[in-house]
Amino acid sequence: MSHPPGPSEGPLRHRLPLVPLLLLVLALADLRVEFQLLADRFTFTTLLTGIRHHWLAVIVLVCQPSLWRQYRRPLR
């Protein structure tokens, strides 16, 4: 026999993925000028300088798939 779910057995709730979205927007805003420079004229020096000076934003962009997977897991 089944019984109605209790408070701890309720339906699975999903977290809103606001943290990965906010980090993505901030990283892209930080790298905006570098993207413009690379679009005007691509050089490996410009690419490496952008990575060196904005390493945190680059790490956030690289980790985005993992962040989205982590924040899409349902809460119990």
C-alpha angles and dihedrals in degrees: 000000000000125000130198114277115264125225093275093045097050124131117297112266123209124221118232109248094228096132097059090042093051092047091050093051093047093047092050091047090051092050096042096104092045090052090051091051092048091048092051095049124351117217129159089232091060091046094050092044090052091050092046095049097040102035095142093054090048091051090050090052092048092049096048097102091052092046092051091050091049095049095044093061112112122248118235 
